[in-house]
């Protein structure tokens, strides 16, 4: 039995520049932090077949190539595992949240399978492998930040060179600054819209292959970091607004009329600024506001179906434990 946990992430600044469509021309630099919300995976060896129990449903196939989940199929194929695996997966946040769930799941799965096959991956190698599986083998239009944050934990500055080489650098000062801000001046509001990230990411990738790019968003990274470290929440909010406006200009798939209405509402209720976390189209809003306004703002948005989510930062990335199956 192999138990693995991997944290979800909050994208802070520079998000979108981690797509190959951008970094292969311009490089990438972004900030992200691991959250107390996790994906948890248990792998047990079974007499035969591949069974996955996740989010209240169970799927089964006799061989890996027949399993309906493309991420599971690709990961098993990558590690040369064809049968005899039972996976149980759960998460603190539902899929389609914009918090990097599929990336964290694949980092956890790659880590578990590497332990199963006798050659455990270091966290950085788990990030590289997970991205290779999701982007290279499954063809999903994802970037690298989800995998690297899940693998690394803490707050990171992720740099990616045009050849795709990624380097996740810990940022302890940023990590310490974020703890007091989250759920006090930086609110995470879960919208009632969940979605697959593939559609907005695919639209963003198409735009980046054209004349548009993320250079303006990437150029805000240093200003974001300074505002967060100094707890200048008004400046953080202004930068979130600038980031969101720029990201919406890249692709129409980033938002919807309903999201635009919610965005206007949080501003009307005192927020300095906000952005959708992740690919867009749904998930969570990250909102910057004064602590004195937070409860009133959250209550007003709750009437619209947006739920305040209390999250904290998490210092550790992917972790694995191998034990005996006593079932």
C-alpha positions as CSV (number, residue, x, y, z in Angstrom):
1,X,0.0,0.0,0.0
2,X,1.3,3.4,-1.0
3,X,-0.3,6.6,0.3
4,X,0.6,9.9,-1.4
5,X,-0.6,13.4,-0.8
6,X,0.0,16.5,-3.0
7,X,-1.2,20.0,-2.4
8,X,-3.4,22.1,-4.6
9,X,-2.1,25.5,-5.5
10,X,-2.9,29.2,-5.7
11,X,-1.6,31.0,-8.8
12,X,-0.4,34.4,-7.7
13,X,1.3,36.2,-10.6
14,X,2.4,35.4,-14.1
15,X,-0.1,32.6,-14.6
16,X,-0.5,31.5,-18.2
17,X,3.1,32.2,-19.1
18,X,3.8,28.6,-18.1
19,X,2.1,27.4,-21.3
20,X,4.6,26.2,-24.0
21,X,2.9,28.5,-26.5
22,X,4.3,31.4,-24.5
23,X,7.5,30.2,-22.9
24,X,9.0,28.7,-26.0
25,X,9.1,32.3,-27.4
26,X,9.5,34.4,-24.3
27,X,10.4,32.2,-21.3
28,X,8.3,32.2,-18.2
29,X,8.4,33.5,-14.7
30,X,5.5,33.2,-12.2
31,X,4.6,33.0,-8.5
32,X,2.5,30.3,-6.9
33,X,1.9,28.8,-3.4
34,X,0.8,25.4,-2.2
35,X,-2.4,25.2,-0.2
36,X,-3.6,23.2,2.8
37,X,-6.1,21.6,0.4
38,X,-4.7,18.4,-1.0
39,X,-5.3,15.5,-3.4
40,X,-4.8,12.2,-1.6
41,X,-4.1,8.9,-3.4
42,X,-3.8,5.3,-2.1
43,X,-2.4,2.7,-4.4
44,X,-2.8,-1.0,-3.5
45,X,-1.7,-4.0,-5.4
46,X,-4.6,-6.2,-6.6
47,X,-4.8,-9.7,-8.1
48,X,-5.7,-8.3,-11.5
49,X,-7.2,-5.4,-13.4
50,X,-7.1,-1.7,-12.9
51,X,-9.7,-0.1,-10.6
52,X,-10.0,3.6,-9.8
53,X,-12.4,4.8,-7.1
54,X,-12.6,8.6,-7.1
55,X,-15.3,11.1,-6.1
56,X,-18.0,8.5,-5.5
57,X,-17.5,6.6,-8.7
58,X,-15.6,3.4,-9.5
59,X,-14.2,2.5,-12.9
60,X,-12.5,-0.8,-13.8
61,X,-10.7,-2.4,-16.7
62,X,-8.8,-5.7,-17.0
63,X,-5.8,-3.9,-18.6
64,X,-4.4,-0.4,-18.4
65,X,-5.1,0.4,-22.1
66,X,-8.8,-0.3,-21.6
67,X,-9.3,2.0,-18.6
68,X,-11.6,5.0,-19.4
69,X,-9.5,7.7,-17.6
70,X,-6.9,9.0,-20.1
71,X,-4.6,10.3,-17.4
72,X,-4.6,6.9,-15.6
73,X,-4.1,5.1,-18.9
74,X,-1.1,7.3,-19.9
75,X,0.5,7.2,-16.4
76,X,0.3,3.4,-16.2
77,X,1.7,3.1,-19.7
78,X,4.5,5.4,-18.9
79,X,5.6,3.3,-15.9
80,X,5.0,0.0,-17.6
81,X,2.2,-1.1,-15.3
82,X,-0.5,-3.0,-17.1
83,X,-2.7,-4.6,-14.4
84,X,-3.0,-5.4,-10.7
85,X,-3.6,-1.9,-9.4
86,X,-6.3,-0.4,-7.2
87,X,-6.4,3.4,-6.8
88,X,-8.5,5.4,-4.4
89,X,-8.5,9.1,-4.9
90,X,-10.0,12.0,-3.0
91,X,-9.6,15.7,-2.8
92,X,-10.5,18.6,-0.5
93,X,-11.8,20.5,-3.5
94,X,-14.0,19.2,-6.4
95,X,-12.5,18.9,-9.9
96,X,-12.8,22.0,-12.1
97,X,-11.9,24.3,-9.2
98,X,-9.0,26.2,-10.9
99,X,-6.7,25.1,-8.1
100,X,-4.5,22.7,-10.1
101,X,-6.3,19.5,-9.2
102,X,-5.3,17.4,-12.2
103,X,-1.7,18.5,-11.9
104,X,-1.6,17.5,-8.2
105,X,-3.3,14.2,-9.0
106,X,-0.7,13.3,-11.6
107,X,2.2,14.3,-9.4
108,X,0.7,12.0,-6.7
109,X,0.1,9.2,-9.2
110,X,3.5,9.4,-10.8
111,X,5.0,9.3,-7.3
112,X,3.0,6.3,-6.3
113,X,3.7,4.4,-9.5
114,X,7.5,5.1,-9.1
115,X,7.4,3.6,-5.6
116,X,5.5,0.6,-7.0
117,X,8.0,0.0,-9.7
118,X,11.0,0.3,-7.3
119,X,12.5,3.5,-8.5
120,X,11.0,6.4,-6.4
121,X,11.0,9.8,-8.0
122,X,12.3,12.9,-6.3
123,X,9.7,15.7,-6.2
124,X,11.3,17.6,-9.1
125,X,11.3,14.5,-11.3
126,X,7.7,13.8,-10.3
127,X,6.8,17.3,-11.6
128,X,8.6,16.8,-14.9
129,X,7.1,13.3,-15.3
130,X,3.5,14.5,-14.5
131,X,3.8,17.4,-17.0
132,X,5.2,15.0,-19.7
133,X,2.2,12.7,-19.1
134,X,-0.5,15.3,-19.1
135,X,0.9,17.5,-21.9
136,X,3.0,15.1,-24.0
137,X,1.1,11.8,-23.8
138,X,-2.5,13.1,-23.2
139,X,-2.2,16.2,-25.3
140,X,-4.0,18.4,-22.7
141,X,-3.2,22.1,-23.2
142,X,-1.7,22.6,-19.7
143,X,1.2,24.6,-18.4
144,X,3.8,23.5,-15.8
145,X,3.0,25.5,-12.7
146,X,0.4,23.0,-11.2
147,X,2.8,20.1,-11.3
148,X,5.8,22.1,-9.9
149,X,3.8,23.7,-7.0
150,X,2.3,20.3,-6.1
151,X,5.7,18.7,-6.1
152,X,7.6,21.6,-4.3
153,X,5.2,23.0,-1.7
154,X,5.6,26.4,-0.1
155,X,5.7,29.5,-2.2
156,X,7.8,29.3,-5.3
157,X,9.0,31.4,-8.1
158,X,8.9,29.2,-11.2
159,X,11.2,30.0,-14.1
160,X,10.9,28.2,-17.5
161,X,13.4,28.7,-20.3
162,X,12.4,28.5,-24.0
163,X,13.6,24.9,-24.2
164,X,11.1,23.9,-21.4
165,X,13.6,23.6,-18.6
166,X,11.8,24.5,-15.4
167,X,13.3,25.6,-12.1
168,X,11.1,26.0,-9.0
169,X,12.9,28.3,-6.5
170,X,11.5,28.5,-2.9
171,X,10.5,31.9,-1.7
172,X,10.4,31.8,2.1
173,X,9.7,35.5,2.5
174,X,6.7,35.4,0.2
175,X,5.5,32.3,2.0
176,X,5.6,34.0,5.4
177,X,3.8,37.0,4.1
178,X,0.9,35.1,2.5
179,X,-0.2,33.3,5.7
180,X,-1.7,36.3,7.5
181,X,-3.3,37.6,4.2
182,X,-5.2,34.5,3.2
183,X,-8.9,34.5,4.2
184,X,-8.4,37.9,5.9
185,X,-7.5,40.3,3.1
186,X,-7.1,37.8,0.3
187,X,-10.4,35.9,0.0
188,X,-11.0,32.8,-2.0
189,X,-14.6,32.5,-3.2
190,X,-15.8,29.3,-4.8
191,X,-18.1,30.1,-7.7
192,X,-20.9,27.6,-8.5
193,X,-19.3,27.1,-11.9
194,X,-17.0,24.1,-12.3
195,X,-15.5,23.3,-15.6
196,X,-12.8,21.3,-17.4
197,X,-9.8,23.5,-17.8
198,X,-9.2,22.1,-21.3
199,X,-11.6,24.5,-23.2
200,X,-10.3,27.8,-21.7
201,X,-6.7,26.6,-21.9
202,X,-7.1,25.5,-25.5
203,X,-8.5,28.9,-26.4
204,X,-5.7,30.6,-24.6
205,X,-3.1,28.4,-26.4
206,X,-4.6,29.2,-29.7
207,X,-4.4,32.9,-28.9
208,X,-0.8,32.6,-27.8
209,X,0.1,30.8,-31.0
210,X,-1.1,34.0,-32.8
211,X,0.0,37.5,-32.1
212,X,-1.0,37.6,-28.4
213,X,1.2,36.8,-25.5
214,X,1.5,37.0,-21.7
215,X,4.5,39.4,-21.5
216,X,2.4,42.1,-19.8
217,X,1.1,39.6,-17.2
218,X,4.6,38.2,-16.7
219,X,5.9,41.7,-16.3
220,X,3.7,42.2,-13.2
221,X,5.5,39.5,-11.2
222,X,8.0,41.7,-9.3
223,X,5.2,44.3,-8.4
224,X,3.0,41.5,-7.2
225,X,5.7,40.1,-5.0
226,X,6.5,43.4,-3.5
227,X,2.9,44.2,-2.8
228,X,2.3,40.8,-1.2
229,X,5.4,40.9,1.0
230,X,4.7,44.4,2.2
231,X,1.0,43.5,2.7
232,X,-0.1,46.4,0.5
233,X,-3.5,45.0,-0.1
234,X,-4.7,48.0,-2.1
235,X,-1.8,47.5,-4.5
236,X,-2.4,43.8,-4.6
237,X,-6.0,44.4,-5.6
238,X,-5.0,46.9,-8.3
239,X,-2.5,44.3,-9.7
240,X,-5.2,41.6,-9.6
241,X,-7.5,43.8,-11.6
242,X,-4.7,44.6,-14.1
243,X,-3.9,40.9,-14.4
244,X,-7.5,39.9,-14.9
245,X,-8.1,42.6,-17.5
246,X,-5.0,41.6,-19.4
247,X,-5.9,37.9,-19.3
248,X,-9.4,38.5,-20.5
249,X,-7.9,40.4,-23.5
250,X,-6.0,37.3,-24.5
251,X,-9.1,35.1,-24.9
252,X,-12.8,35.5,-24.6
253,X,-13.0,32.0,-23.0
254,X,-11.5,33.4,-19.8
255,X,-14.8,34.8,-18.6
256,X,-18.6,34.7,-19.0
257,X,-21.3,37.3,-18.6
258,X,-22.1,35.8,-15.2
259,X,-18.5,35.9,-14.0
260,X,-18.2,39.5,-15.2
261,X,-21.3,40.4,-13.1
262,X,-19.8,38.7,-10.0
263,X,-16.6,40.6,-10.6
264,X,-18.4,43.9,-10.8
265,X,-20.3,43.0,-7.6
266,X,-17.1,42.3,-5.5
267,X,-15.8,45.6,-6.6
268,X,-19.1,47.3,-5.7
269,X,-18.8,45.7,-2.2
270,X,-15.4,47.2,-1.5
271,X,-12.8,44.8,-3.2
272,X,-9.8,46.5,-4.7
273,X,-9.6,43.9,-7.4
274,X,-9.9,40.2,-8.1
275,X,-9.2,37.5,-10.6
276,X,-10.3,34.0,-11.5
277,X,-7.7,31.5,-10.3
278,X,-6.5,29.1,-13.0
279,X,-7.6,28.8,-16.6
280,X,-10.8,30.7,-16.3
281,X,-14.4,30.0,-17.1
282,X,-15.3,29.0,-13.5
283,X,-13.6,27.8,-10.3
284,X,-12.6,30.3,-7.7
285,X,-12.3,34.1,-7.4
286,X,-9.3,35.5,-5.6
287,X,-10.4,38.8,-4.1
288,X,-8.3,41.5,-2.4
289,X,-10.1,43.7,0.2
290,X,-9.6,45.3,3.5
291,X,-10.0,42.9,6.5
292,X,-12.8,45.2,7.8
293,X,-14.8,44.6,4.6
294,X,-14.2,40.9,4.2
295,X,-17.2,39.5,6.1
296,X,-19.6,41.9,4.5
297,X,-18.3,41.2,1.1
298,X,-18.3,37.4,1.6
299,X,-21.9,37.6,2.9
300,X,-23.1,39.6,-0.1
301,X,-21.5,37.1,-2.6
302,X,-22.9,34.1,-0.7
303,X,-26.3,35.4,-1.7
304,X,-25.1,34.9,-5.3
305,X,-24.0,31.4,-4.6
306,X,-20.3,32.1,-4.1
307,X,-18.9,30.4,-1.0
308,X,-16.0,31.6,1.0
309,X,-13.3,29.0,1.3
310,X,-10.9,29.1,4.3
311,X,-7.5,27.9,3.1
312,X,-4.0,28.3,4.3
313,X,-0.5,27.9,2.9
314,X,1.3,24.5,3.1
315,X,5.1,24.2,3.4
316,X,5.5,20.7,1.9
317,X,5.0,19.3,-1.5
318,X,4.2,15.8,-2.5
319,X,4.8,13.2,0.2
320,X,4.6,9.4,0.0
321,X,4.4,6.6,2.6
322,X,4.6,2.9,1.9
323,X,3.0,0.6,4.4
324,X,1.3,-2.8,4.8
325,X,-2.1,-3.4,3.5
326,X,-4.1,-4.7,6.5
327,X,-7.5,-4.8,4.7
